[in-house]
């Protein structure tokens, strides 16, 4: 079943955007005799009015005769219309001291008195927030029956799902059963739908269950708490499952004669004697599924889904770890593990392709090519590289990069000795920010024109050299060894 999600701001925010003005009954009200214009109360506000409204920033517009003085006195408080917030066709109001609400319609760029003004539901930002269906795709004949799910709440404390279905040109709020497909379903079958997520705090999640009664009807039922079969000492370790029309839950009879929920990998692969590195495969939903027993860390060993290639092998989230990424070669092409697939690449760390690395530790290999004819203070990169792929580095810019860089830098000390660069040495060529040459709000100003700063942005990104150019801080170099621009995002 096709469905869409959208997150909508809280109603309180929407309420804060609603605009209604209450006139003050004071001596500053303008006299109706001072308001020029025709006798037509529906005429547009023009700029020809010459009467002054006390406290206003302009003259009284034409076309408001017959309205109470206190309403006319406050016409200028209406927000400008014809713009994004109040586009043409939107309504606004002033509440007079008589308690009556006077309606105005935005026509062109002018507010026109129209007591019957009815604003289209999704016209203004405020109405879009107040009516969730304004955020949905168009409901028409082509989308009849489409389900849309609105998400409320927040990821920390949990989110609630509200379900809508396109019915005869309108989005109608419905119970969660609209997520249950009836194709091929027989009476008595169960369907379960998540109606709230637990959030990062670990509580607040909920599910609704339904039983099919035929003819497209689903009835509410209590969700099963476990398999019907009894869990006891005799069948400890036994596995059972509960099948729904749209899901399956897996269980194992565990300690204390209780059914413990399992993942699909645990249900199909667990033997009780597995060890890190074991692999498993099985058919599910018409597809071959691959799993490997991994540890992140050792105390949290578990069966995790893997990508698999007969020549490249298994690939899981462990193999996509930045500092220990898995690489493999098929034919003449190299691949890296993305966690969900093997991806072909032109950029591979040197230690993966250099035959000299065999038999050497990373530390020994890293210094293998440090120059012999250096002078004291010279800087050189180690051979060990780390590579990353599809990384956006120019936020809020648009370029995605594949890149490889050397994380370790060395300084020549003399007598053939190279040692790791110290933190002080790393920053010794930077501009002295303690001197506050630009007053403290920035390090780039006329006094520092052309000066540079080198910043190690994060532990898994190449260093960046910034320069002050025309009092703007710009990136002039990234200290990577090789890189490729992959794509542009807009």
C-alpha positions in Angstrom: 0.0 0.0 0.0 1.4 3.4 -1.1 1.5 6.0 1.7 3.2 9.3 2.4 4.4 10.9 5.6 4.5 14.6 6.6 5.4 16.5 9.8 3.3 19.5 10.7 4.1 22.2 13.2 2.1 22.4 16.5 -1.3 24.0 16.4 -0.1 26.5 19.0 2.2 27.9 16.4 -0.5 28.1 13.9 -2.7 29.9 16.4 0.1 32.5 16.9 0.0 33.3 13.2 -3.8 33.9 13.2 -4.5 37.7 12.9 -7.4 39.5 14.5 -7.3 43.0 15.8 -9.3 44.5 18.6 -9.9 48.2 18.3 -9.3 50.4 21.4 -12.2 52.6 22.4 -10.4 55.9 23.0 -10.4 59.5 21.9 -8.1 58.9 19.0 -10.8 57.4 16.8 -11.3 59.2 13.5 -14.6 60.7 12.5 -16.5 59.0 9.7 -16.9 62.5 8.1 -13.2 62.7 7.7 -13.1 59.6 5.5 -13.5 60.5 1.8 -14.7 58.0 -0.7 -17.8 56.6 -2.3 -20.9 55.3 -0.6 -20.1 51.7 -1.7 -18.8 49.9 1.4 -17.3 47.1 -0.8 -15.0 49.5 -2.7 -11.3 48.7 -2.7 -8.9 50.6 -0.5 -7.3 53.2 -2.6 -4.4 55.6 -2.0 -6.5 58.6 -2.9 -7.9 59.1 0.7 -6.6 62.3 2.3 -8.1 62.1 5.8 -5.6 61.4 8.6 -6.2 58.7 11.2 -4.7 59.6 14.6 -1.8 57.2 15.3 -1.7 55.8 11.8 1.3 55.9 9.5 -0.7 57.0 6.5 -4.0 58.5 5.2 -7.4 56.9 5.5 -8.3 54.9 2.4 -11.4 55.4 0.3 -14.2 53.0 0.4 -14.8 52.5 4.1 -17.8 54.7 4.7 -20.5 53.3 7.0 -17.9 51.4 9.1 -17.6 52.4 12.8 -15.0 55.1 13.5 -13.0 52.8 15.7 -12.7 50.2 12.9 -11.7 52.8 10.3 -9.1 54.2 12.8 -7.4 50.8 12.8 -7.5 49.9 9.1 -3.8 50.6 8.8 -3.0 47.9 11.4 -4.1 45.2 8.9 -1.0 43.4 7.6 0.0 44.2 4.0 -1.9 42.0 1.6 -0.9 40.6 -1.8 2.3 39.0 -0.4 3.2 35.4 0.8 1.6 35.7 4.2 -1.7 37.2 3.0 -2.0 36.4 -0.7 -4.8 37.6 -2.8 -8.1 36.0 -1.7 -7.2 35.8 1.9 -9.3 37.3 4.7 -8.5 39.5 7.7 -10.6 41.1 10.4 -10.9 43.9 12.9 -13.1 43.5 16.0 -14.9 46.7 16.8 -15.7 48.0 20.3 -19.3 47.0 19.5 -18.1 43.4 19.6 -18.8 42.8 15.9 -16.1 41.3 13.7 -15.6 43.2 10.4 -14.2 41.1 7.6 -11.9 42.2 4.8 -10.7 40.5 1.7 -7.3 40.9 0.0 -7.9 42.1 -3.6 -4.8 42.8 -5.5 -2.7 44.6 -2.9 -5.6 46.3 -1.1 -8.0 45.2 1.7 -11.6 45.4 0.6 -14.5 45.3 3.1 -16.3 42.1 2.5 -18.4 40.7 5.4 -18.9 37.4 3.6 -15.1 36.8 2.9 -14.4 33.1 2.9 -10.7 32.2 2.6 -9.7 29.0 0.7 -8.5 26.5 3.4 -4.9 26.1 2.2 -4.3 29.7 1.0 -2.2 31.2 3.8 0.7 29.8 5.9 -1.5 29.9 9.0 -4.3 27.9 7.4 -1.7 25.3 6.1 -0.6 24.8 9.6 -4.1 24.6 11.0 -5.2 22.0 8.4 -2.9 19.1 8.0 -4.4 18.0 4.7 -3.0 21.2 3.1 0.4 19.4 3.4 -0.8 16.3 1.5 -0.6 15.6 -2.2 -3.7 16.5 -4.2 -6.6 14.2 -3.6 -8.3 13.4 -7.0 -9.5 10.5 -9.0 -6.0 9.3 -9.7 -5.1 9.2 -5.9 -8.4 7.8 -4.7 -7.8 5.4 -1.8 -4.2 6.7 -1.2 -3.3 6.8 2.4 -1.3 9.7 3.9 0.2 9.6 7.4 0.7 12.8 9.4 3.4 12.6 12.1 3.0 14.7 15.3 5.2 14.9 18.3 9.0 14.7 18.2 11.7 12.0 17.9 12.9 12.4 21.5 9.6 11.7 23.3 7.8 9.8 20.6 5.7 10.5 17.6 2.0 9.8 16.9 0.7 8.9 13.5 -2.6 10.2 12.2 -4.1 8.5 9.1 -5.9 10.1 6.2 -7.3 8.5 3.1 -8.3 10.2 -0.2 -12.0 9.7 -0.6 -14.0 11.4 -3.4 -11.7 14.4 -3.7 -11.1 15.0 0.0 -8.7 13.8 2.6 -10.7 12.1 5.3 -9.2 11.2 8.7 -9.5 7.5 9.4 -8.4 4.9 11.9 -5.2 3.0 11.4 -7.0 0.1 9.7 -6.7 2.0 6.4 -3.1 0.8 6.3 -4.4 -2.8 6.1 -4.7 -4.1 2.5 -7.6 -6.4 1.8 -6.2 -8.0 -1.4 -6.1 -11.8 -1.0 -7.0 -11.5 2.7 -9.5 -14.0 4.2 -11.9 -13.5 7.1 -10.3 -13.9 10.5 -6.8 -12.8 9.4 -5.0 -10.2 11.6 -3.3 -6.9 10.6 -1.3 -4.7 12.9 -0.3 -1.0 12.4 2.0 1.1 14.4 0.2 4.2 15.6 3.1 5.8 17.7 6.8 5.5 17.8 8.7 5.1 21.2 11.1 7.9 20.5 14.7 8.1 21.8 13.5 7.9 25.4 12.3 4.3 24.7 8.6 4.7 25.7 5.3 5.7 24.1 5.3 3.3 21.2 1.9 1.6 20.4 0.3 -0.7 17.9 -3.3 -1.3 16.8 -4.5 -4.7 15.7 -7.5 -5.5 13.5 -9.3 -8.7 12.4 -10.8 -9.0 8.9 -14.5 -9.4 8.8 -14.9 -9.5 5.0 -16.3 -7.0 2.6 -13.5 -4.6 3.3 -14.3 -4.3 7.0 -11.6 -4.5 9.7 -12.7 -4.8 13.4 -10.6 -3.6 16.4 -9.1 -6.5 18.4 -6.5 -6.7 21.1 -3.0 -7.3 19.8 -1.7 -10.8 20.8 0.9 -10.7 23.5 2.6 -13.8 22.3 2.1 -17.2 20.6 -0.9 -19.3 21.7 1.4 -22.2 22.5 2.5 -22.4 26.1 6.1 -21.7 26.9 7.4 -24.0 29.7 10.5 -25.8 30.8 9.9 -28.7 28.4 9.9 -26.6 25.2 12.5 -24.0 26.2 14.3 -22.8 23.1 11.3 -23.6 20.8 10.5 -20.9 18.2 7.1 -19.7 17.2 5.7 -16.9 15.0 2.6 -14.8 14.7 1.6 -14.0 11.1 -0.2 -10.8 10.2 -1.3 -9.8 6.8 1.4 -7.1 6.7 3.9 -8.3 9.2 5.3 -11.3 11.1 6.5 -11.5 14.7 9.0 -14.1 15.8 9.4 -15.6 19.3 11.5 -18.0 21.3 10.6 -19.7 24.6 13.2 -18.4 27.0 14.2 -18.3 30.6 11.4 -18.0 33.1 9.0 -19.7 30.7 8.4 -16.5 28.8 8.1 -15.9 25.1 10.9 -13.5 24.0 10.6 -11.6 20.7 13.3 -12.3 18.1 14.4 -10.5 15.0 13.9 -12.3 11.7 17.6 -13.0 11.6 17.6 -14.5 15.1 14.6 -16.6 14.3 16.1 -18.1 11.1 19.7 -18.3 12.0 20.2 -18.7 15.8 21.5 -22.1 16.9 22.7 -21.2 20.4 26.3 -21.9 19.4 27.0 -19.1 17.0 30.2 -17.1 17.0 31.3 -13.8 15.4 31.7 -14.2 11.7 29.2 -17.0 11.2 26.9 -16.4 8.2 23.4 -17.5 7.4 20.9 -17.2 4.5 17.2 -18.0 3.9 14.3 -17.2 1.7 11.8 -14.5 2.8 9.1 -12.7 0.8 10.5 -14.4 -2.4 14.0 -13.0 -1.9 17.2 -14.4 -0.6 18.2 -12.8 2.7 21.8 -12.9 4.1 22.9 -12.4 7.7 26.2 -12.4 9.6 26.8 -12.7 13.3 28.5 -9.5 14.2 29.7 -7.7 17.3 29.4 -4.0 18.0 30.9 -4.3 20.6 31.7 -7.9 21.5 29.1 -7.9 24.3 26.4 -7.0 21.8 26.9 -9.8 19.3 23.9 -10.3 17.1 22.7 -11.5 13.7 22.6 -8.5 11.3 21.4 -8.3 7.8 24.2 -8.3 5.2 24.8 -7.6 1.5 26.3 -10.5 -0.3 28.2 -11.0 -3.5 29.6 -14.5 -4.4 33.0 -13.0 -5.3 33.2 -10.1 -2.8 31.6 -11.9 0.2 29.5 -10.6 3.0 29.1 -6.9 3.9 27.4 -5.5 7.1 27.3 -2.2 9.0 30.5 -3.3 10.7 32.3 -3.4 7.4 31.1 0.2 6.6 32.8 1.6 9.7 34.8 4.6 8.5 38.1 3.6 10.2 37.9 -0.1 9.2 35.9 -0.2 6.0 35.9 -3.4 4.0 37.3 -3.4 0.4 37.3 -6.2 -2.1 38.2 -6.7 -5.7 36.2 -8.3 -8.5 37.9 -8.5 -11.8 39.8 -5.3 -12.3 37.4 -3.2 -10.2 37.5 -2.4 -6.5 34.4 -2.2 -4.3 33.8 -0.8 -0.8 31.1 -1.9 1.7 28.4 0.8 2.2 26.7 -1.3 4.9 23.8 -2.3 2.6 25.7 -3.0 -0.6 29.0 -3.4 -2.3 29.7 -0.2 -4.3 32.3 0.2 -7.1 34.9 2.9 -6.5 37.9 4.5 -8.1 39.3 5.6 -4.8 40.8 3.0 -2.5 43.2 3.5 0.4 46.8 3.0 -0.6 47.3 0.2 2.0 44.6 -1.8 0.2 46.5 -1.9 -3.1 50.2 -1.5 -2.2 52.0 -4.9 -2.2 54.6 -3.5 0.2 52.0 -3.4 3.0 52.0 -7.2 3.3 53.7 -8.2 6.6 53.9 -4.7 7.9 51.9 -3.1 10.7 50.0 0.1 9.9 52.7 2.0 11.9 55.6 0.5 9.9 53.9 1.1 6.6 52.9 4.7 7.4 56.5 5.9 7.5 57.8 3.8 4.7 58.1 6.6 2.2 59.2 9.5 4.4 62.0 11.4 2.5 65.6 10.8 3.4 66.9 14.2 2.2 64.7 16.4 4.5 65.7 19.4 6.5 64.7 20.0 10.1 61.1 21.1 10.4 59.9 19.6 7.1 56.4 18.1 7.2 55.2 15.0 5.4 52.1 12.8 5.4 52.1 9.1 6.3 51.1 6.5 3.7 48.0 5.2 5.6 44.9 6.6 4.1 41.2 6.7 5.0 38.6 7.2 2.3 35.0 8.3 2.5 32.2 8.4 -0.1 29.4 10.7 -1.0 30.2 13.2 1.8 28.7 16.7 1.8 31.5 19.0 3.0 30.4 22.4 1.8 27.3 22.9 4.0 25.0 24.5 3.1 26.6 23.9 -0.3 25.8 21.3 -2.8 28.8 19.2 -3.8 29.2 15.6 -2.7 32.7 14.2 -2.6 34.5 10.9 -2.6 38.0 11.5 -1.0 41.0 9.9 0.5 43.4 11.7 3.0 46.3 10.9 5.3 45.3 11.3 9.0 48.9 11.2 10.3 51.6 13.9 9.8 55.3 13.8 10.6 58.1 16.3 11.2 61.8 15.8 10.4 63.9 16.2 13.6 67.4 15.7 12.1 69.8 12.7 11.9 67.3 10.8 9.8 64.6 11.0 12.5 60.9 11.6 11.7 58.4 11.7 14.5 54.7 12.5 14.7 53.7 16.1 14.5 52.6 17.7 17.8 49.4 19.6 18.2 51.3 22.8 18.8 53.2 22.3 15.5 50.0 21.6 13.7 48.6 25.0 14.6 51.9 27.0 14.6 51.3 28.7 11.2 47.7 29.8 12.1 46.7 33.4 12.7 47.0 34.4 16.3 43.3 34.7 17.3 44.2 35.7 20.9 45.3 39.1 19.6 41.7 39.8 18.3 42.9 41.7 15.3 39.3 42.1 14.0 37.7 42.8 17.3 36.7 39.3 18.3 33.6 38.8 16.2 35.6 37.3 13.3 39.3 36.7 12.4 38.8 38.1 8.9 38.9 41.8 8.3 41.0 44.4 6.4 43.9 44.0 8.9 44.1 40.2 8.2 43.5 40.2 4.5 45.3 37.3 2.8 46.0 35.4 6.1 45.1 31.8 6.5 43.8 29.3 9.1 44.1 25.5 8.9 41.3 23.6 10.6 40.9 19.9 11.3 37.2 20.0 11.0 36.5 16.6 12.5 38.4 13.4 13.1 37.1 11.8 9.9 37.5 14.7 7.4 40.5 16.2 5.7 42.0 19.3 7.1 40.8 22.6 5.5 42.8 25.8 4.9 40.7 28.9 5.1 41.8 32.3 3.9 40.6 35.9 4.4 39.8 37.3 1.0 38.1 40.7 0.7 37.0 40.3 4.4 35.2 37.0 3.6 36.4 33.6 4.9 36.8 31.2 2.0 38.0 27.6 1.6 41.2 27.6 -0.5 42.4 24.1 0.0 41.5 20.7 1.5 44.4 18.5 2.6 43.2 15.4 0.8 45.4 13.2 -1.4 42.8 12.4 -4.0 39.1 13.3 -4.5 36.2 13.1 -6.9 33.1 15.3 -7.1 30.2 12.9 -7.3 27.0 14.9 -7.7 25.3 18.2 -7.1 22.3 18.5 -4.8 19.8 21.4 -5.0 
